[in-house]
Structures are given as structure tokens and as C-alpha cells.
Amino acid sequence: MKRICVFIGFIALLSACTKKYVTPDNHTVVIGGTTYPTVIIGDQVWTTANLKGFNGYHSNAHSQYGDYYSALFITLPTGWRAPTIADYNKLMSNFTSTDKDQYGYFHLNAAEVAPLLSTTGWPAPLQGTNQSGFNAQPAGFFSDPGQGAIYHGGSAYFATSDVNPENGTFGFSITADGAYVKGAKVSDTSYYFSVRFVMDRNSPPL
């Protein structure tokens, strides 16, 4: 078991145009007493539902999206970790082979992202097929604790554990433009994002 810390800043889009992925399996992982379904995509195993509990911001009106976090200290089962930018970049590499930004990160367009999205809830042009099993839902993000504003219905924002010494924390997002990773200032703690977890395939063996 290990204790990890997730820092959340900005995020990046998530997308899919199927190149290689493995169909959903029947495995699950128990985190903090809650059972989460998993899926094998390429060389990775991902949780397919957003984290909930652990003192995150909870919205009763949108409880199906899990909770939102700006920082997280949590003990994970052996092999599991909070995703890095490299993890999300590898996820995107399963759905495109050529489209990269100036920093070398993959960038999925609106058409490529469909296999990563849930089949319900997304407005056009983000009509999800969830062929990959990742099941990204339009949870948006939580902002401004004073007003409790949640932006949802057409985007998904996920925290990563990376910290860029120049730009701050990284995140992964899906919007109408597609999916990508991006940095933000560490001092900007007024945004709260969804959290997923990842494990290298067969480490430990499934």
C-alpha cells in the first residue's frame, strides 16, 4: 500500500479515435472501501468511474459524476497510482498516432474522442460511443467554493499528479475542441477536478 498526493491545477482534453485498446474486463479495485470497475486500454488499467468520498466537493444534484478535488491524500492498493501527464498521454496514444502539440503531447480532436466518452450526457459534437470503456462523463469541474458553481454538461476535467516548475500543476480535459493536457499555476486552488486512477497492465498481474 502507498500514500500518494494528487495536486490539481488546470486540465486537458481527452479523446479517442480507435487505434488500439482492449475491451472492458470484469475486474474491479477497492479504494477506500468503495469498489470501482476497471478497464484495460493498451498497456494500462484504468478505473472507469470518478473517485468519490475523501472529503472532496460533493454535489447532490450531480452525484453520478463522483466528487471534485483540489488536493488529495489517499492510500492506494499495490500497483495503482494517480495518473501523470505521461499516463494520460499514453492513453491518448491509443487513439491517434500523429496529432501532437508543441510539447510533444498527443491532442485528440472532437471526432477522435468518442470512444472515451460515455454514451449518454454529452452534447453534440461530443457524442460518445465508449468503445474503449473509459466512460468519461461530462462532469465538468467545480469552482468558487463561496458560490458552489459547477460547470457540467459538455466537458470533463481530470486531475494529474504532475507539477511543472514553471507553469504549475497539470491536468487532462475533454471539451468541444477535443482532449489534451495543459498546465496551470500552482497558486490557483479555486478549481476542483475529477480523479481517476491507473495501473500498468500486469503489474501486479490481473
C-alpha positions in Angstrom: 0.0 0.0 0.0 1.2 3.5 -0.6 0.1 7.0 0.2 0.0 9.5 -2.6 -0.8 13.1 -3.1 -2.7 14.5 -6.1 -2.3 18.2 -6.9 -4.9 19.7 -9.2 -4.4 22.8 -11.3 -5.6 23.0 -14.9 -6.6 20.2 -17.1 -6.6 18.8 -20.6 -8.9 17.2 -23.1 -9.5 13.6 -23.5 -10.3 12.0 -26.9 -10.5 8.9 -28.9 -10.3 7.6 -32.5 -9.6 3.9 -32.0 -6.1 2.7 -32.8 -5.7 0.0 -30.2 -7.5 -0.8 -27.0 -8.6 -3.8 -25.0 -12.3 -4.2 -24.4 -13.6 -3.8 -20.8 -12.9 -6.7 -18.4 -14.6 -7.9 -15.3 -12.0 -6.7 -12.8 -12.6 -4.2 -10.0 -10.5 -2.4 -7.4 -11.5 -1.4 -3.9 -10.3 2.1 -2.9 -11.3 3.5 0.5 -14.0 0.8 0.9 -15.6 1.6 -2.4 -15.5 -0.8 -5.4 -14.6 0.8 -8.8 -14.8 -1.0 -12.1 -11.7 -1.1 -14.3 -10.9 -1.4 -18.0 -7.7 -2.4 -19.8 -6.7 0.1 -22.5 -3.5 -0.7 -24.3 -0.8 -1.3 -21.7 -2.8 0.4 -18.9 -5.6 -0.5 -16.5 -7.9 2.5 -15.6 -10.7 3.0 -13.2 -13.9 3.8 -15.1 -15.7 5.8 -12.5 -14.7 9.1 -10.9 -13.5 9.0 -7.3 -15.9 9.9 -4.5 -15.5 10.5 -0.8 -12.2 11.5 0.8 -13.5 15.0 1.6 -14.0 16.0 -2.0 -16.6 18.5 -3.0 -19.9 16.6 -3.5 -22.9 17.8 -5.5 -26.2 16.1 -4.6 -27.6 17.2 -7.9 -24.8 15.6 -9.9 -23.8 12.7 -7.6 -23.4 10.4 -10.7 -20.2 12.3 -11.6 -18.4 11.5 -8.3 -16.7 14.2 -6.3 -14.2 17.0 -7.1 -10.8 17.6 -5.7 -8.1 20.3 -5.5 -5.7 18.1 -3.4 -6.0 14.5 -2.3 -4.1 12.3 0.2 -5.1 8.7 -0.2 -3.8 5.2 0.3 -4.0 3.1 -2.9 -3.8 -0.7 -3.5 -0.4 -2.0 -4.7 0.3 -1.0 -8.3 -2.3 1.8 -8.5 -1.3 5.4 -8.8 -2.7 8.9 -9.5 -2.2 9.4 -13.3 0.7 11.5 -14.5 0.7 13.5 -17.8 2.7 10.6 -19.3 -0.2 8.3 -18.3 -2.8 10.4 -20.0 -0.5 10.9 -23.0 -0.2 7.1 -23.3 -4.0 6.8 -23.1 -4.4 9.2 -25.9 -1.8 7.5 -28.0 -4.2 4.5 -28.3 -6.5 6.7 -30.4 -4.1 8.8 -32.6 -0.6 8.5 -33.9 0.3 11.8 -35.4 -1.5 14.7 -33.8 0.8 16.2 -31.1 1.2 19.7 -29.7 4.4 21.8 -29.5 5.4 20.0 -26.3 5.1 16.5 -27.8 1.8 15.6 -26.1 -1.0 14.0 -28.2 -4.0 16.1 -28.9 -7.3 14.4 -29.8 -9.9 16.2 -31.9 -13.6 16.1 -31.3 -14.1 13.1 -33.7 -11.3 11.0 -32.1 -12.6 11.4 -28.6 -15.9 9.5 -29.0 -14.6 6.0 -27.8 -13.5 7.6 -24.5 -16.9 9.2 -23.7 -19.9 7.7 -22.0 -22.8 7.1 -24.4 -25.1 9.5 -22.6 -25.0 13.1 -21.4 -22.6 14.6 -24.0 -24.0 17.3 -26.3 -23.0 17.4 -30.0 -20.4 17.2 -31.3 -19.2 15.1 -28.4 -21.4 12.1 -29.0 -19.8 9.3 -27.0 -19.5 5.6 -28.1 -17.5 4.4 -25.0 -15.9 1.7 -27.2 -12.8 1.9 -25.0 -14.7 1.5 -21.8 -13.1 4.6 -20.2 -16.5 6.0 -19.7 -15.7 9.7 -19.3 -18.8 11.6 -18.2 -19.5 15.4 -18.6 -18.7 16.2 -15.0 -17.0 19.5 -15.8 -15.3 21.0 -12.8 -16.1 22.7 -9.5 -15.1 26.3 -9.0 -15.6 29.1 -6.4 -16.3 27.4 -3.1 -18.2 30.6 -2.0 -20.8 30.1 -4.7 -20.5 26.4 -5.3 -20.6 26.7 -9.0 -20.3 23.5 -11.1 -19.7 23.6 -14.8 -21.0 20.5 -16.4 -22.8 19.0 -19.4 -20.2 19.5 -22.1 -16.7 18.9 -20.6 -14.7 16.6 -18.3 -11.6 17.7 -16.3 -9.3 15.3 -14.6 -6.5 15.9 -12.1 -3.0 14.6 -12.6 -0.1 14.2 -10.1 2.5 16.2 -12.2 3.9 19.5 -11.2 5.6 21.7 -13.8 8.1 24.0 -12.0 7.3 26.8 -14.5 3.6 26.5 -15.1 2.3 24.7 -12.0 0.2 21.6 -11.9 -1.1 19.7 -14.9 -4.5 18.4 -15.8 -6.3 16.5 -18.6 -9.5 17.8 -20.1 -12.2 17.0 -22.7 -14.2 19.8 -24.3 -15.8 20.5 -27.7 -12.3 21.1 -29.0 -11.1 17.6 -28.2 -8.8 16.2 -25.5 -5.4 17.4 -24.3 -3.1 18.1 -21.3 -2.3 21.5 -20.0 -0.5 23.3 -17.1 -1.8 25.9 -14.7 -0.5 28.0 -11.8 0.0 26.1 -8.5 -1.4 29.1 -6.7 -4.7 28.7 -8.4 -6.5 26.4 -6.0 -10.1 27.5 -6.6 -10.7 24.7 -9.1 -11.6 21.2 -8.3 -11.5 18.3 -10.7 -12.5 14.6 -11.1 -10.0 11.9 -10.2 -9.3 8.6 -11.9 -6.5 6.0 -11.1 -4.3 3.9 -13.3 -2.1 0.9 -13.1 0.4 -0.6 -15.6 -1.1 -3.8 -17.1 0.0 -7.0 -15.4 1.7 -5.1 -12.5 0.6 -6.9 -10.4 -0.8 -9.5 -12.9 -4.5 -9.3 -13.5 
